[in-house]
Every structure is written in C-alpha cells, then in structure tokens.
C-alpha cells in the first residue's frame, strides 16, 4: 500500500534528519530494557565498533609506521606480522572509546 510506504518514509526522514530519538534509542526502547541495561548495551556496542575499526585499520597503520622508520627493512613474514601489537592497542583504545557511545 502506498500510504504505508509514505508513512515509513516520513518516519525514516524524521530519524535521519535529527528527530527526537536516534535509531539506536528507538531500537533499545523496543526491548524494554532498564537504564543500566541500556548503558551496558551502549558500552558493548561501542567496544565492538571500536574493536572492528581498529582491527581493520591496524595493518595500514603498521605499514605507514614502518615506511616512516629510518631503518625500515622489508620482510616477507606475511600478514600476521602486520597485526603484531594489536592486542595492547585494543586493550588501551577500546575501553575508553566505548564510553563515548
């Protein structure tokens, strides 16, 4: 039905145009969670988002750092070598980034 599509489009426009609630808030509200549970959901969502972004961009940052180093020597150790030091980076960046969600 055309009216249903029009109503859905109007609702989506309101959300994306800075409506009264964000999509995340509307999604959480539909589950009937308490305020503490909402905080945990937001914390873990931020933690996961940060983990994914750091993991995807870490090899590029490693290559950039190695190219900037004066004593850079290319090696053939493979892709695992590009992720060396990822866990300490995740441990320091992700907890603080997840607080800002």
QUIWOVEN-V646836 format. One line per field, one symbol per residue. phi: phi as a letter, one per 30 degrees, with the letter a starting at -180 (. if undefined). Layout:
phi = ???
//
This chain:
phi = .ddddddddddddddddiddbdddddddddciddddddddddddddddddedddddcdddddddddddddcdbdbcdjddddcdjddddddcdddddddcd
//
